[in-house]
Amino acid sequence: MEKFTENLSQYEENTLGAYAVSEFSKNLLFADPTKETIKDQINSLSKKMTNPYTKLKYWAKEECCDLNSILEAISVKEYLEAKCEKTRQKKKSCQANLDNLNKGKKNLTNFWKSQS
């Protein structure tokens, strides 16, 4: 970046020397030794700047990960609900068989005969 300010100083001197009619040293911006802060600001500018697209890229990746997590959570929820419903149906069926056995409609011998 220092080369950049040196090039700006040289360009400024050449341009003002070619086109200025009066004393051009008071019009210098980069080549003037009293204005070193401008050179320092330009040299430090590259250190302060960051690429906004890298931040956008990381943000987009994080959002994709969040969406994938939500989709996975939904699919696990649906799986668990289906498993719970299957377990409820099995419990209901077992309870119905138990009630029939308690009422005497079925006994153990009839139960084994109906299975074959």
C-alpha positions as YAML, in Angstrom:
chain: A
units: angstrom
residues:
- id: 1
  name: MET
  ca: [0.00, 0.00, 0.00]
- id: 2
  name: GLU
  ca: [2.96, 2.33, 0.50]
- id: 3
  name: LYS
  ca: [3.76, 1.99, -3.19]
- id: 4
  name: PHE
  ca: [0.28, 3.22, -3.88]
- id: 5
  name: THR
  ca: [0.81, 6.45, -1.93]
- id: 6
  name: GLU
  ca: [4.22, 6.91, -3.52]
- id: 7
  name: ASN
  ca: [2.61, 6.54, -6.95]
- id: 8
  name: LEU
  ca: [-0.08, 9.03, -5.97]
- id: 9
  name: SER
  ca: [2.59, 11.51, -4.87]
- id: 10
  name: GLN
  ca: [4.50, 11.10, -8.12]
- id: 11
  name: TYR
  ca: [1.31, 11.43, -10.17]
- id: 12
  name: GLU
  ca: [0.33, 14.53, -8.25]
- id: 13
  name: GLU
  ca: [3.71, 16.18, -8.75]
- id: 14
  name: ASN
  ca: [3.72, 15.37, -12.48]
- id: 15
  name: THR
  ca: [0.17, 16.53, -13.06]
- id: 16
  name: LEU
  ca: [0.46, 19.78, -11.13]
- id: 17
  name: GLY
  ca: [3.87, 20.45, -12.66]
- id: 18
  name: ALA
  ca: [2.45, 20.06, -16.15]
- id: 19
  name: TYR
  ca: [-0.84, 21.92, -15.73]
- id: 20
  name: ALA
  ca: [-0.35, 24.40, -12.90]
- id: 21
  name: VAL
  ca: [0.71, 27.90, -13.82]
- id: 22
  name: SER
  ca: [1.48, 29.15, -10.33]
- id: 23
  name: GLU
  ca: [3.44, 27.63, -7.47]
- id: 24
  name: PHE
  ca: [1.95, 24.17, -7.11]
- id: 25
  name: SER
  ca: [3.66, 23.00, -3.92]
- id: 26
  name: LYS
  ca: [0.90, 24.48, -1.77]
- id: 27
  name: ASN
  ca: [-1.67, 22.43, -3.69]
- id: 28
  name: LEU
  ca: [-0.01, 19.07, -3.11]
- id: 29
  name: LEU
  ca: [-1.94, 16.55, -1.15]
- id: 30
  name: PHE
  ca: [0.17, 13.39, -1.12]
- id: 31
  name: ALA
  ca: [3.63, 14.74, -1.83]
- id: 32
  name: ASP
  ca: [3.45, 17.46, 0.82]
- id: 33
  name: PRO
  ca: [5.57, 16.38, 3.84]
- id: 34
  name: THR
  ca: [3.31, 18.31, 6.23]
- id: 35
  name: LYS
  ca: [0.34, 16.12, 5.30]
- id: 36
  name: GLU
  ca: [1.72, 12.79, 6.46]
- id: 37
  name: THR
  ca: [-1.57, 11.87, 8.18]
- id: 38
  name: ILE
  ca: [-3.28, 11.46, 4.82]
- id: 39
  name: LYS
  ca: [-0.60, 9.02, 3.73]
- id: 40
  name: ASP
  ca: [-0.92, 7.13, 7.00]
- id: 41
  name: GLN
  ca: [-4.69, 7.00, 6.67]
- id: 42
  name: ILE
  ca: [-4.46, 5.60, 3.15]
- id: 43
  name: ASN
  ca: [-1.85, 3.06, 4.22]
- id: 44
  name: SER
  ca: [-3.97, 1.90, 7.15]
- id: 45
  name: LEU
  ca: [-7.15, 1.83, 5.07]
- id: 46
  name: SER
  ca: [-6.37, -1.56, 3.56]
- id: 47
  name: LYS
  ca: [-5.94, -3.05, 7.03]
- id: 48
  name: LYS
  ca: [-9.34, -1.74, 8.12]
- id: 49
  name: MET
  ca: [-11.23, -2.95, 5.07]
- id: 50
  name: THR
  ca: [-12.73, -6.41, 4.86]
- id: 51
  name: ASN
  ca: [-14.45, -8.21, 2.06]
- id: 52
  name: PRO
  ca: [-18.22, -7.97, 2.65]
- id: 53
  name: TYR
  ca: [-18.86, -11.00, 0.45]
- id: 54
  name: THR
  ca: [-17.03, -13.31, 2.85]
- id: 55
  name: LYS
  ca: [-19.37, -12.19, 5.62]
- id: 56
  name: LEU
  ca: [-22.33, -12.75, 3.29]
- id: 57
  name: LYS
  ca: [-21.00, -16.21, 2.40]
- id: 58
  name: TYR
  ca: [-20.65, -17.22, 6.05]
- id: 59
  name: TRP
  ca: [-24.09, -15.79, 6.87]
- id: 60
  name: ALA
  ca: [-25.66, -17.79, 4.01]
- id: 61
  name: LYS
  ca: [-23.93, -20.99, 5.17]
- id: 62
  name: GLU
  ca: [-25.17, -20.45, 8.72]
- id: 63
  name: GLU
  ca: [-28.72, -19.90, 7.48]
- id: 64
  name: CYS
  ca: [-28.56, -23.10, 5.41]
- id: 65
  name: CYS
  ca: [-27.37, -25.02, 8.47]
- id: 66
  name: ASP
  ca: [-30.21, -23.52, 10.53]
- id: 67
  name: LEU
  ca: [-32.77, -24.52, 7.90]
- id: 68
  name: ASN
  ca: [-31.36, -28.05, 7.69]
- id: 69
  name: SER
  ca: [-31.59, -28.32, 11.47]
- id: 70
  name: ILE
  ca: [-35.22, -27.23, 11.40]
- id: 71
  name: LEU
  ca: [-36.05, -29.75, 8.66]
- id: 72
  name: GLU
  ca: [-34.31, -32.53, 10.58]
- id: 73
  name: ALA
  ca: [-36.18, -31.60, 13.77]
- id: 74
  name: ILE
  ca: [-39.50, -31.72, 11.90]
- id: 75
  name: SER
  ca: [-38.74, -35.14, 10.40]
- id: 76
  name: VAL
  ca: [-37.71, -36.55, 13.80]
- id: 77
  name: LYS
  ca: [-40.91, -35.13, 15.33]
- id: 78
  name: GLU
  ca: [-43.03, -36.79, 12.63]
- id: 79
  name: TYR
  ca: [-41.18, -40.09, 13.13]
- id: 80
  name: LEU
  ca: [-41.73, -40.00, 16.88]
- id: 81
  name: GLU
  ca: [-45.40, -39.10, 16.48]
- id: 82
  name: ALA
  ca: [-45.90, -42.06, 14.13]
- id: 83
  name: LYS
  ca: [-44.13, -44.35, 16.57]
- id: 84
  name: CYS
  ca: [-46.28, -43.07, 19.45]
- id: 85
  name: GLU
  ca: [-49.44, -43.61, 17.43]
- id: 86
  name: LYS
  ca: [-48.38, -47.15, 16.58]
- id: 87
  name: THR
  ca: [-47.69, -47.81, 20.26]
- id: 88
  name: ARG
  ca: [-51.12, -46.40, 21.21]
- id: 89
  name: GLN
  ca: [-52.81, -48.69, 18.68]
- id: 90
  name: LYS
  ca: [-50.89, -51.67, 19.99]
- id: 91
  name: LYS
  ca: [-51.86, -50.77, 23.58]
- id: 92
  name: LYS
  ca: [-55.50, -50.37, 22.54]
- id: 93
  name: SER
  ca: [-55.47, -53.77, 20.82]
- id: 94
  name: CYS
  ca: [-53.85, -55.46, 23.81]
- id: 95
  name: GLN
  ca: [-56.32, -53.80, 26.16]
- id: 96
  name: ALA
  ca: [-59.24, -55.02, 24.01]
- id: 97
  name: ASN
  ca: [-57.88, -58.57, 24.09]
- id: 98
  name: LEU
  ca: [-57.41, -58.36, 27.85]
- id: 99
  name: ASP
  ca: [-60.98, -57.07, 28.32]
- id: 100
  name: ASN
  ca: [-62.33, -59.94, 26.20]
- id: 101
  name: LEU
  ca: [-60.37, -62.46, 28.25]
- id: 102
  name: ASN
  ca: [-61.64, -60.92, 31.50]
- id: 103
  name: LYS
  ca: [-65.25, -61.04, 30.26]
- id: 104
  name: GLY
  ca: [-64.89, -64.68, 29.42]
- id: 105
  name: LYS
  ca: [-65.50, -64.29, 25.70]
- id: 106
  name: LYS
  ca: [-62.10, -65.71, 25.03]
- id: 107
  name: ASN
  ca: [-60.00, -68.04, 26.98]
- id: 108
  name: LEU
  ca: [-56.44, -69.07, 26.50]
- id: 109
  name: THR
  ca: [-57.36, -72.16, 24.50]
- id: 110
  name: ASN
  ca: [-59.58, -70.21, 22.09]
- id: 111
  name: PHE
  ca: [-56.89, -67.60, 21.80]
- id: 112
  name: TRP
  ca: [-54.32, -70.15, 20.58]
- id: 113
  name: LYS
  ca: [-56.82, -71.72, 18.18]
- id: 114
  name: SER
  ca: [-57.64, -68.38, 16.58]
- id: 115
  name: GLN
  ca: [-53.95, -67.68, 16.03]
- id: 116
  name: SER
  ca: [-53.45, -70.74, 13.81]
...
